[in-house]
């Protein structure tokens, strides 16, 4: 139903008292429609905000008659005069709250089905419903603000890196499978029958080749793909800020990263960050917090008590130490936990393969209440009390096992306890560099060494000679940037000499035939005059999630996947047609379908 041709003059957050008596043309979606005794009020919304529009039968009866069919989420355009709202009807919460627009003409561009949830900031709709009806969900003000924040942040990053002489260079999406820690997404080739491309987990090898090619400063805000189990801060396709430079050391990359973060927070959130950021080496992070991405906004630090427990009468603890494990504890001050709470904590650490969670409550008179209290000597009680600063009303939790199990279990329990006890100041942005990572870790299941970061990270020079003789003691030139307990960026100085790269492959159990097949182009590039180089990659989605103050990465991606890697909007992934499969010489087994 069209009465006139309109051309928008203002957005719905633009008009104010300085525009009184001006003619304005607005377009958008009907947020709400209210009929007040004949006069119809419509809150008209676009991505910028809301303006109140009035349809008055006394002045414009035909337009008022049209307005009777308007419902929420109809798409309309109106032309009218800007008027001051009557006394007592000013809405101070809106930028346009002092004015309203008296509609003189109306175009109804499209009607709308009834949304399955209200288009407003807070919704109790399930995430699956929101993802299925994403076209409605993305109209909600908080979702629109998230996507706008994403755009602004990307613009700040590009401007910053451009000014620092970095070049935005694209790298391929159809590439070759390479081991980078997760499964690849494979893409069958119709032209090359029986062969497959892999979607890149990162542009790692290509950006190293760009350094060899002489493009000494590179960046991309680029899509990456990993076929891995998902959670709130992971997606099968994600975006990273990818940076690489030649003739740099880790201090150069860390300084650049800090400057970029300062710029982002100042321009996007109007927050001035203090630099340089705090630093913690890997060994100390694991010792004090159990994790290599510690949240340092609160205490609850872990304490290694293996030395006290080695000869203890508490056999569970003593045996763990004798078998090469450790015992750690965390003291929760002035705590009041029920048996049910403690059972819940025990189940929690079980997720991280801990076989149990021991505990001691310090009662009045510093008496111990615990099933394990009887196993300790007076001397051990004294040593533990001193080392753990035990006081009345404290409760201490213990885990004894292999170091990896103990650290992961207690490190994650520490975070869980802080949330439960409300110990975290959510207004703080706490940046931390973790440095001096081990080059390798030993996988007990696979009985082999694995790169803690990736196989192209450089060992520190002084450890070159230990690559084959004492691999686990080799440190790497790696560094991670942590924000509030989440890793938002990770990088390293890369291997730029072929002989070192080959040694690292050998430590990882990658045979010559295999690394020549998978990495021959990189090895040839390293022989072609490769400069010293290094870089960093930031999780763009995760960074935006933190800037927006949301807890799910899906809230800052326009069209995300579910935890089962499905798109509920488009119903992807879907079956391929028989013809498509035949062209690719692929046959799908019936039971798999």
Number of C-alpha atoms within 10 A of each C-alpha: 9 13 11 12 11 16 13 13 13 13 20 22 18 14 22 18 15 11 15 16 13 12 17 20 21 24 24 23 24 23 21 17 20 13 12 8 6 13 14 19 20 24 20 28 25 20 17 13 17 24 28 23 25 22 28 20 14 10 12 14 13 15 19 22 13 17 23 13 10 19 19 20 23 20 21 20 23 25 24 21 18 22 20 19 16 10 7 6 11 15 12 9 8 15 16 20 20 23 25 26 28 22 25 20 21 26 20 18 14 12 15 13 9 12 13 12 15 16 18 13 12 10 13 8 12 9 15 13 14 19 23 15 16 17 14 17 27 21 19 17 18 18 19 20 17 22 18 14 19 22 12 14 22 17 12 19 19 18 12 17 19 15 10 11 11 20 18 16 14 14 17 10 17 14 16 16 18 17 11 17 15 13 16 20 18 17 14 16 15 15 9 10 12 11 12 17 17 18 24 25 24 21 22 20 15 16 27 29 19 20 24 22 14 13 17 20 23 23 23 23 20 17 18 17 20 21 16 16 13 15 13 13 15 20 25 20 17 21 20 22 19 24 26 28 26 22 12 16 17 19 10 13 21 21 14 17 19 18 15 16 19 17 20 23 17 14 14 15 13 11 13 13 18 11 12 13 15 13 16 15 14 21 17 15 19 20 17 19 26 28 21 26 23 24 23 19 17 13 16 20 18 22 18 17 20 20 12 17 25 18 15 17 16 16 13 16 25 21 19 20 22 13 10 10 18 26 25 23 24 24 24 21 16 12 15 12 10 9 8 9 11 15 12 12 17 21 16 19 22 15 12 18 16 22 17 18 20 18 22 19 24 22 14 10 9 14 13 19 14 13 10 14 15 11 13 15 13 9 10 16 16 12 14 17 14 11 13 16 11 22 19 16 16 18 23 17 21 22 27 29 24 17 19 16 21 25 27 21 28 28 27 20 21 25 20 14 14 18 11 10 12 11 14 17 11 11 7 10 15 18 26 23 22 24 23 19 20 21 27 25 16 15 10 8 6 8 8 13 18 19 20 16 21 18 21 20 22 24 27 17 11 9 15 16 11 14 20 13 10 10 21 15 14 22 23 24 22 27 26 26 26 24 22 20 18 18 22 22 22 18 24 27 26 26 25 25 17 17 12 16 20 19 15 25 18 16 19 18 14 14 13 12 9 12 17 15 10 15 15 13 14 20 19 14 20 20 14 13 14 21 21 18 24 28 29 26 25 21 20 23 24 26 22 23 22 18 19 20 12 15 13 16 21 23 24 28 19 17 16 21 20 19 15 12 17 15 18 19 17 11 9 11 10 9 10 10 8 11 9 12 15 12 12 16 13 13 9 11 7 6 5 5 6
